[in-house]
Amino acid sequence: MTARLASNASGRPRPPLTSAAIVSAARRLIERRGVDACSMRTLVGALGIQAPALYRRIGSKDELLALVLDDVMGDMALPDDGEWQEQLAEIMRRLRALFARRAALAALHAYSTPHGPNAVRFIEAAAAALLRAGFSQASATFAITALTTYTIGFTFLSASRSRGTAHRQARESLRRSREAAARRRGGGPLGAYALLEGTHYADAEPLFEFGLRHMIAGLDADLPRVKTAPPIRQTTATKLTASRRR
């Protein structure tokens, strides 16, 4: 039987409580106030329900955050054609764009590894491009892991650096350090300070594209070796993963 929420102020019954409704409420809460504010207790209050009704559908905060993350992943349309290099690059661009628009939701990756149906759809799209090019399944796994880690890490860090007093203070501190070093040296090259300042002032988009382009170029250069290399030796962890899949 589908449980119903408590009646609202007008006395009319609220819509049935579903897992989808809970996930939507949690997602809105995270977007407004951040992941840390999304506790099961807070969510009970936001939904106007009793705690047992929530726990009958979602057993823990970890499970809830995983469901929210997969719900966000479902917003992404995935390319399914083109040269493998461009298809893979476009998948990562769309992943970055998805979470760049929702900086608070990007933090979900620190709490959960995507593994729901929408995450599987994402992995399948990226893997299809790599397998079509000739990468082994093991090499494709490593490539997708490296690229998504770069993409999400870059997106999260660039979002955190683009706002807040800490970012402004860091830039001001770098400026003072550079000027003090210039005075001590009587001018002259200050390459290290220029590089440090560049990491704070650089436009995120070309910086992301630079890294993405070189990562995919590295995969492209490695492809002939990957095609002829023996299978990667399984560790205990990968053997356990393989046995679970069987």
N, C-alpha and C positions, 0 to 999 in steps of 0.2 A: 504494500500500500504506500502511496506517495504521501509523505507528511506535508502539512501546510504550515505556513508561517502564522504567527499570531495576527489577530485582527488589527487593522490600522486604526487611526484616531476616529475615523468615521464609522467604525464598527464593521466594515466590510472585510471579508477574509482576503488575505494577501495571496499572491500566486503560489503554486506549489514550490517547496524548497527542493531544488535539484543541485547536483554537483556543478553543473554549468553556471547556475545562478551564484553559487558560492565563489567559484573561480572568478567570475566577472566582478563581484564585489571586492574580492581581494586584489584584483588587478587595479581597480579604480583607487583603492586605498593606497597601494604601493606607488602609483603614479602621482598621487597628491602628497604623500607624506614619507615615502621611502620604505625599503624592505623592513627595517628595524621596527617600524610602527605597526607592521602587519602581524599581530599575534592572534592566536585563536580567540583569546578573550576579547580583543578589540573587534574582531570580526563578528563575534556573537552579538556585541552591542550594535554594530553597524547594521546587521541584518534584523535586529529585533527578535532574536530567537533564544531558546535555551541551549546551553552547551551540549546536552546529549543529542539534540537534533543535528548539530554540526558534526559531532564525532561519529554519528552513524554513517555519514557519507564520506567524510575525509578524516583519516585517523590521526594525523599529526601535522605540525607546521611544515615539516620537511616534505611530506606528500603534497601539501597545498602549494608550496612554492614550485615544486616540480610541475604540477598541473598548470600553474600560472605561466611558467616559462614556456611550456609546450603550446599554451593558448596563444602567446605572443608569436611564437614561431609560425603559427598558422596564418599570420597576416602576410607572410612573404610569398610572392609569386616567384616561381623558379624557372629559369631558362632551360630549354631541353634540346637545343641544337647549336650548331656553330662549331668552329675548331675547339678542341678540348681546352687549349690555353685560355681563350677568350670566354668560353662557357664557365670555366672554373673561376676566372677573375670576376665575372659578372655575378656569380653566386655569392662570392665574398663581398662584393660591393653592396649587394642587396642586404646581406646580413648586417653589414656596418650601418647602412642607411636605416634599417629597421630599428636598431638599438640607439643610433645617434639621435633619432627623433624621440626616443623614450629613455633618456639617460637613467632614470630611477630604475627602470626595468632591466637595464644592462647588468645591474648589481646582482640580479638573480643567478647569474653564472657563478658567483662566488659561493652560492648555497646549494646548487644542484647541477648535475650533469644532464643535459638534455637527453631524454630517452623515450619520450612519448611518440605518438603516431606522426605528429608534424615534424619532430626532430628526425625521425626515421626517413620521412619523405625528403628532407634536406640532405641527409647523408646519402641516400640513394641517388639523388641528382648529381651530387659531387662525385660519387664513386663511379657513376656511369661514364662521366667524361674521362676519368682517369683509366678505367678498365678498357674503354674503347681505344685509348691511345696506346695501350700495351702494358700498363703498370700491373704488377701482381696485386692480389687482394691485400697482402701484407703491406706493400709499398703504398698502395692507395690509402690504407688506414693511417699510416704515418703521415702522409701528405695532408690528408683532411684534418688530422689532429693539429699539425703544425700551422696550417693556414687559418683554421678557426680560432686557435689560441692567439695567434697574431691579431686577427681581426677584432675579436672581442676585447682583448687586452688593450689594443690601440684605441678602440672606441671608448672604453671605460676611462682610460687615463686621459685622453684628449678632452673628454667631457668634464672630468674633474679639474683639469688645468685651465679650462676656459672660463671658470667662474669662481667667485668667492674671494675673501680677503687673503687667504693663504697664498693663492696664485699671484695676486698683486704684490704681496709682500716679498715673495721669492724673486719676482722680476726686479723690484726695487733694490733688493739686497745684491742681486747680480750686477745691477748698474753701478752701485756704490763700490763694489769690489773691483769691477773693471776700471773705474776711474781712479781708485786708489793705486792699483797696480800700474796704471799708465803714469801716474805721478812719480812712483818709485823708479820706474824704468826710464823716465824722461821721454815718453812716447814709445815707439817700437811696436813690434808685433804682439798682439794679445789674442792669439788664435784660440786658446782654450776658453777664454771668456766669451769670445764671439760665438763659439760653438754652443756653449751652455745657454747663452741668450737666445740663440737660434732655436733651441728646443722649446723655448717658452713662447717665442713670437711667431714661429713658422705656421703657415696656413696648414690646417690639418689634412685637407683633401690631397694636395700634391704630395705631402709627406706619406700619407697612407698609400697612394698609388706607387710611389717610389719603392716602398718595401714590398708591396704586393707584386709589382712587376719583377723585381729581382728574385723573389721566392719562386715564382712560377718559371722564370728563366732558369733557375737552378734545377728545378724538376725536369725541365725540357732537356737541359744538358746532361742530366743523369739518366735519362730514359734508355739510351742504348745499353748502359751497364745494367740497369734494372732488368731489362728484358732477358739478359743472359746470365744474371746472377743466380746462384742456388737459392732455394727458399730460406727465409730468415729463420734462424734457430729459435724454436719456441722456448720461452721461459715458463716457469711453473704457472705464472699468472695467465699467460696466453693459452696454455694447455687447459687450465680450468675453464677459461672462457669458451674455448672450442668445445669442451665436453658438455658444458651447459647448453650450447646451441644444439648439440645433437640430442 
